[in-house]
Amino acid sequence: MKRNAVKVCVRTRPTHHFAQDNITIVEDQNIIQINQNNDEDNSGMLNNRQNSFKFKLDHIFHNASQSTIYDMFARDTVQGVIDGINGAILSYGQTGSGKTFTMMGDTHSYEHRGVAPRALGQLFSEINSRVEYEYRVSCTYLELYGEKVYDLLKDLSNRDQGGEYTIAEEKDGRGVHVRGLNEVEIFNESEALNLLFSGELARTTAQHKLNRRSNRSHSIFTVYVQQRQKSGINERVIHSKLHLVDLAGSERLKKTLDHPDGRGFDEVTRKESMSINQSLTYLEQCVVALARRSHHIPYRQSKLTTILKDALGSNCNTLMIACIWGESDHLEETISTLRLASRMMRVQNETSTVETVDSQALIRKQAKLIKALKQELLMHDALVERAGVGYEPYTPEQQASIRQMLESYVESSEVEEEDMLNIDSFRKMLEVCKQFKKMILASREETRLAKEEAFANYNDNGFYGRPGGSRPVSGGSEFLNSTGEFNSGESGGGMDGSGTSAQYVGEEDDDPHSRTGFALGVAAADSVPAGLVDTGMRAESKVTEPQSTSSPTAKQASKRVEFSEEESTGAESPSRRGADGKSARTIDAFARTDGEKLYNRLLSTKQALKELKAKSRECTQSVNSAKQSIDILQAKLTETKNARVELLKSSGIKVSDADEIIDEDEFALMKELKEAKRTYKNGYEQLLKVKSALHKAQEAAEDARDTFAEEFAMWNMGYGGSRTMETFDFKDDAKNGIPDESDQLDDQEAFERLEVERVVSKDPDSLAFFHAQKTRRAHMTQNGSTIRQIHKSKRLA
């Protein structure tokens, strides 16, 4: 075992009234010095109490960010849990000093999230990167309110949050835990954050002078991790757990009261403060006993110290974050917090990996071994005059010899077959069965391929016609009969049932560039496809460019729309409905004169939009290609696994889902699958970014169109024109050569997609936190009254 001291760091709450005259922080030496004023009192007697204190800790965070605290200290503790060492992170301090903010953070801001959300993110990120291990992760969330345990993972719609719970201890595996709590298995970061945030809503809170939302209870969020090797070489299971503890703040009634005489302070809050201070006192007594290395540690004085027994002086990497409020009004509480923190540094924990043996897997493995040995002994007793039993795998030459023996056995007569087989051991009998299975499977595959080839040849030569057109197509009677042979088709009728075979339509077309008629042959001269029949006058429009321009801008600005005479006589154009030559010339004149810059801007935004849509299509194709690779690798992995399982079954070994043993090929496929998933994830993130840029480009294009339309209307009115913008549709992308790729979404779905794209564009890792935020808001909206009733029933119980 390795002995590690409890790590302790101090975090100061940011304040505008920091007591610089009383508190001195030496950050490079991790020292805090506190000096209290020690003046004479009114009686003229000198106060001889100690007024100077000096504390040295592992680290001091003064005005530090959430990420700094986590990366410097908490990250190593969480990493140890993934490696198989228990961990615990505790936040301790007076009320209002920032304990809950340090542990939970701001649930509305991903940047300011606390230790607990960051720990869950690191946990699942590391688990997903370790493909050689199989993990099972579960969690519990409890609240200690007035020495009574409440389960915070119960359904929030249920007002009865109480229950009977027992604190139990297991020497191997879990250690100390609360029996009866809801233990929920979690598979990803999003599920874990949902449980953490929903449980936080059920915690008991109240308002007093120092804190508008003061937690009136201790909370412990515990994550249990089990890991084992996927190879199945051994049956060892490594257990570890992570305690995320948010302790209630110590309080002085004279400071939390609204008035010194006690007015405005209800009795419930007074009892809660007394209970909190009592449990923290028992915690301090345990810490003092551990620091002095006493023979008796009073863990059983309170439920808090009993549950945290593993984190205090046992098998655990423990980190305490002591939060202080560095104002002159709170010097006494600051000194008390630092005293406990310095005592906690002297507590030594012995850390080691907790391993257990999966008894069920071990029993199954031994049962297989016993069965094989019994069968081998039976073979020894039943067979005589045989050589010693070998245990090495069969060589390819030996396998070929057995296969040849089986082929001779199949071709032999009933009289000779008894002399063909020579089986002298159970091992050889299994190999005979394997080779027999391979022969049967190979025969089935040959039969399947022969049938497919026969059907393909028949479709090419019999049913759909023979290429070249030299022979008529026969009737539909040439199907395979029950014996696998083709029917001659002589007795059956043709395709039309008249007994005559169907002929080609027209003659075969030798020119490959002129095949525009029917699917077979050349259509007759009077045949006209229905889709090409004119139903009326068609207006024709084309975009012409001048032969020479001085610059690309001038070239773009000089494009004009020309309409045919049919449109000027009243025919309606499909691309410019209601437009005539005069209106087109009016718009063109505006684009070449006063609206040249606006027109160039419109063209540039359209071009940028086209490029982004092309890039979006490329990203989509890349993502789809990666998805196809994932599907192919998954299919190969499943096929390899099924083949391995079938092989084990054919050997007489019963294979279960919990007893999987992977080989090198399967492991290589797993690594390729992981890499393909990573490629898919990166491509998907890139696609979301392109979609976000595409949305901005669409807005810019719409803005350019609207501006051009408004300026044209004003310009047209100034010249006495009577045209309106209905003659030129600037908002129809399809008419401007840009296909509409947007999905048909309602307003809510479109808004949610925009939100997701915005979040991913800033930080792809924040998506799970974003979804947990939405779930938390939904819980507050749906169960708001029930949550208030739960808080009230706890406090009045």
C-alpha positions, 0 to 999 in steps of 0.5 A, spaced: 500 500 500 502 507 498 501 512 503 498 519 501 497 525 505 490 528 504 491 534 499 488 541 502 487 547 498 484 554 500 480 558 495 478 565 497 471 568 495 472 574 490 470 580 494 471 588 494 472 588 501 478 583 502 481 584 509 488 586 506 490 589 513 488 582 517 490 577 511 496 576 508 497 571 502 504 569 500 502 565 494 509 562 492 510 559 499 502 557 499 502 561 506 496 565 509 497 570 515 492 572 519 492 578 524 487 580 529 486 587 532 488 586 540 486 592 543 485 594 550 477 593 552 473 598 556 475 595 563 482 597 561 485 590 562 489 587 556 486 581 552 491 576 552 488 571 546 492 569 540 492 574 535 496 572 529 496 565 525 500 562 520 498 557 516 501 553 510 497 549 505 498 545 499 496 551 495 492 557 495 487 559 490 486 567 490 481 569 485 482 563 481 477 560 476 474 554 476 478 551 470 485 553 474 482 549 480 480 543 477 486 542 472 491 543 478 488 538 483 482 535 482 484 532 475 489 527 478 484 525 483 479 523 478 484 520 473 486 515 479 479 513 480 479 511 472 486 507 474 482 503 480 484 508 486 478 511 490 477 518 490 474 523 494 473 531 493 470 535 499 468 542 499 468 545 506 467 552 509 463 557 512 456 559 509 456 563 503 464 562 502 463 559 495 463 551 497 457 549 492 459 554 487 466 550 487 463 544 487 457 545 482 459 551 479 454 555 475 449 551 472 447 556 466 454 557 464 459 551 461 465 556 462 463 556 470 461 549 471 464 546 477 468 540 479 463 535 479 461 536 472 468 537 470 469 530 473 464 527 470 466 529 463 473 527 464 471 520 467 467 518 460 472 521 456 477 517 458 473 511 459 471 512 451 478 512 449 480 505 453 477 500 448 481 494 451 477 495 458 470 494 459 467 499 464 460 499 468 459 506 471 453 507 476 451 513 481 448 514 487 446 521 490 444 522 497 442 528 502 444 528 509 439 533 512 438 533 520 442 526 521 436 523 516 438 520 509 434 522 503 435 519 496 436 525 491 435 520 485 428 519 486 422 521 481 421 529 483 414 528 481 414 524 488 413 528 494 415 522 499 422 523 498 424 519 505 425 512 506 429 507 510 436 506 509 442 502 512 449 504 512 453 498 510 461 496 509 464 491 505 471 489 505 472 488 498 469 492 492 464 497 495 467 499 502 462 503 506 456 505 502 448 506 504 444 500 502 437 502 499 439 508 495 437 508 488 443 506 484 442 508 476 447 505 471 450 511 466 452 510 459 455 517 457 456 524 460 449 527 458 446 522 463 450 523 469 449 531 468 442 530 468 442 526 474 447 531 478 442 537 476 436 534 477 438 531 484 441 538 486 434 541 485 431 536 490 436 539 496 433 543 501 435 550 501 433 556 505 435 564 505 438 568 511 442 574 512 449 571 509 446 567 503 440 567 499 440 560 497 443 556 503 444 549 503 441 546 509 444 539 508 450 535 506 450 532 499 454 526 497 454 524 489 458 517 488 460 514 482 462 507 482 466 504 477 467 497 475 472 495 470 475 488 467 479 486 461 475 485 454 480 479 452 477 475 458 484 472 460 482 473 467 476 474 472 479 480 476 474 486 476 477 492 479 472 497 483 473 504 484 469 510 487 469 517 487 465 521 492 463 528 490 461 532 497 458 538 498 458 540 505 453 545 508 457 551 511 458 552 518 454 558 521 454 563 527 447 564 529 449 571 531 451 573 524 446 569 520 440 572 524 436 578 521 437 582 528 442 580 534 436 579 539 433 573 534 427 577 531 426 575 524 429 568 524 424 562 525 426 556 529 426 551 523 433 555 521 435 555 528 435 548 529 438 546 522 444 551 524 445 547 530 444 540 526 449 542 521 454 545 526 454 539 530 455 534 524 461 538 522 464 538 529 464 530 529 467 531 523 473 535 526 473 530 532 475 525 527 480 529 523 483 531 530 484 523 532 486 521 525 492 527 525 494 524 532 494 517 530 489 515 535 487 508 536 480 509 536 477 514 531 470 516 532 466 515 526 460 512 528 458 519 532 454 521 526 452 519 519 456 523 515 463 521 518 460 514 517 459 514 510 466 518 509 470 513 513 473 511 506 475 518 505 478 519 512 484 515 513 482 509 509 483 507 502 482 513 498 485 519 494 482 525 498 482 532 496 479 538 501 477 545 498 477 549 504 473 556 502 474 562 506 470 569 505 476 574 506 473 580 509 474 582 516 467 581 519 469 573 518 476 572 520 473 568 526 470 563 521 476 563 516 481 562 522 476 556 524 476 553 517 484 554 516 485 550 522 481 544 520 484 544 513 491 544 516 489 538 521 486 535 515 493 535 511 496 531 517 491 525 515 495 519 512 491 515 507 493 508 504 491 507 497 491 501 493 487 498 488 481 494 490 480 487 486 475 482 486 474 475 482 467 475 478 465 468 481 460 467 476 465 467 470 470 463 474 465 458 475 463 457 468 470 457 466 472 451 471 465 448 469 468 448 462 475 445 464 472 439 468 467 437 463 473 437 458 477 433 462 471 428 464 470 427 457 478 426 456 478 421 461 472 417 458 476 417 452 482 414 455 477 408 458 473 407 452 479 406 447 485 401 447 491 401 444 492 408 442 498 413 443 499 418 448 494 424 447 497 430 444 495 437 446 498 442 441 494 445 436 493 441 429 498 443 424 495 445 417 498 438 414 495 434 419 488 438 418 489 436 410 490 429 412 483 429 416 480 432 411 482 427 406 480 422 411 473 425 411 472 425 403 474 418 403 469 416 408 464 420 404 465 417 398 466 410 401 460 405 401 457 402 407 461 396 407 468 400 407 466 406 411 467 403 418 474 402 416 475 409 414 475 413 420 481 412 425 479 417 432 483 415 438 482 421 442 477 426 444 481 432 441 481 428 434 474 427 434 473 435 435 478 436 430 474 431 425 467 435 427 471 442 425 473 439 418 466 436 417 463 443 419 468 446 414 466 442 408 459 442 409 459 450 409 463 450 403 458 446 400 453 450 401 456 456 399 458 453 392 451 451 391 448 458 393 453 461 388 451 456 383 444 458 384 445 465 383 450 465 377 444 460 374 439 466 376 443 471 373 445 467 366 437 466 366 435 473 367 440 476 362 438 470 356 431 468 358 427 473 361 429 480 360 432 479 353 439 477 350 444 483 349 445 484 341 437 484 339 439 478 335 434 473 338 427 475 341 425 475 348 422 468 350 416 468 355 416 468 362 416 460 363 423 459 363 424 459 371 428 454 375 424 448 377 424 444 383 430 440 381 434 446 380 434 445 372 431 450 367 424 449 364 424 449 356 419 454 356 416 450 350 409 448 354 408 455 357 405 461 353 409 467 352 409 474 356 402 475 354 400 468 355 398 467 347 403 462 346 408 467 342 414 470 345 415 477 345 419 481 340 423 487 341 420 494 340 424 497 334 431 496 332 437 496 336 440 503 336 448 502 334 449 509 336 451 510 344 450 517 343 443 517 340 439 513 345 434 517 347 427 513 346 425 507 349 429 502 354 430 497 348 431 499 341 430 505 337 423 508 338 418 508 332 418 515 328 411 517 331 413 515 338 413 521 343 414 521 350 409 524 354 413 528 358 416 532 352 409 534 349 408 541 349 401 544 353 402 551 351 406 557 349 413 557 353 417 563 355 424 563 353 429 567 357 437 567 357 442 571 360 447 574 355 454 577 357 457 582 353 463 580 349 468 584 352 468 588 359 474 592 362 473 588 369 470 582 372 465 587 376 463 591 370 462 584 367 457 582 372 454 588 372 453 588 365 449 582 365 442 583 362 435 579 362 432 578 355 425 575 354 422 572 348 417 575 344 412 570 346 413 573 353 412 580 351 405 578 348 402 576 354 405 569 355 408 568 363 415 566 364 416 561 369 422 564 372 420 571 372 412 571 372 409 578 370 415 581 367 416 584 361 422 587 357 421 594 360 421 591 367 427 587 365 431 593 362 429 598 368 432 593 373 438 592 369 439 599 368 439 600 376 444 594 376 448 598 371 448 605 374 446 607 381 445 600 384 452 597 381 455 596 388 448 593 391 448 588 385 455 586 386 454 585 393 448 581 391 452 577 387 458 576 391 453 573 397 450 569 392 457 566 390 459 565 397 452 561 399 454 557 393 461 555 395 458 554 402 453 549 400 458 545 396 462 545 402 456 542 406 455 537 401 462 535 401 462 535 408 455 531 408 458 526 403 465 525 408 460 524 414 456 519 410 462 515 407 465 515 415 458 512 417 459 507 411 465 505 414 463 504 421 457 500 418 462 495 414 467 495 420 461 493 425 459 488 420 465 485 420 466 485 427 460 482 428 461 476 423 468 475 426 465 474 433 459 470 430 464 465 427 468 465 433 462 463 437 460 458 432 467 455 432 467 455 440 460 451 440 462 446 435 468 444 439 463 443 445 464 449 449 458 453 451 459 460 450 455 465 454 455 473 453 459 474 459 465 469 457 467 473 451 475 472 449 477 476 443 483 474 438 488 479 435 483 480 428 477 482 432 481 487 437 484 490 430 477 491 428 475 494 434 481 499 433 479 501 426 472 502 428 474 506 434 478 510 429 472 510 424 468 513 429 473 518 431 473 520 424 465 521 423 465 525 430 470 530 427 467 530 420 460 531 424 463 537 428 466 540 421 459 539 418 456 543 424 460 549 423 459 549 416 452 549 417 453 555 422 457 559 417 451 557 411 446 560 416 450 566 416 451 566 409 444 565 408 442 571 412 447 575 409 444 573 402 437 575 404 439 582 407 443 583 400 436 581 396 432 586 401 437 592 400 437 591 393 429 591 392 428 597 397 433 601 393 430 599 386 423 601 389 426 608 391 430 609 385 424 606 380 419 611 384 424 617 383 424 616 375 416 616 375 416 608 374 410 604 375 414 597 376 414 593 383 418 588 385 413 583 384 416 583 377 423 580 379 423 575 385 429 576 389 428 571 394 427 565 390 433 561 391 431 556 386 430 561 380 437 564 382 440 557 381 441 555 388 437 549 390 434 549 397 437 544 401 433 546 408 429 541 412 422 541 413 422 543 420 417 547 424 419 553 428 421 549 435 425 544 431 429 549 427 430 553 433 433 547 437 438 546 431 440 553 431 442 552 438 445 546 437 449 549 432 451 555 436 453 551 442 458 546 437 461 552 434 463 555 440 466 548 444 463 541 441 465 538 448 459 543 451 454 539 448 452 534 453 452 540 458 447 544 454 442 538 454 443 537 461 441 545 462 435 544 458 433 538 462 434 541 468 429 547 466 424 542 464 424 539 471 423 546 474 418 547 469 414 541 470 415 539 477 416 546 480 410 546 485 412 539 487 420 541 489 417 546 493 413 542 497 418 537 498 423 542 501 417 544 505 415 537 508 423 536 509 424 542 514 417 541 517 418 534 519 
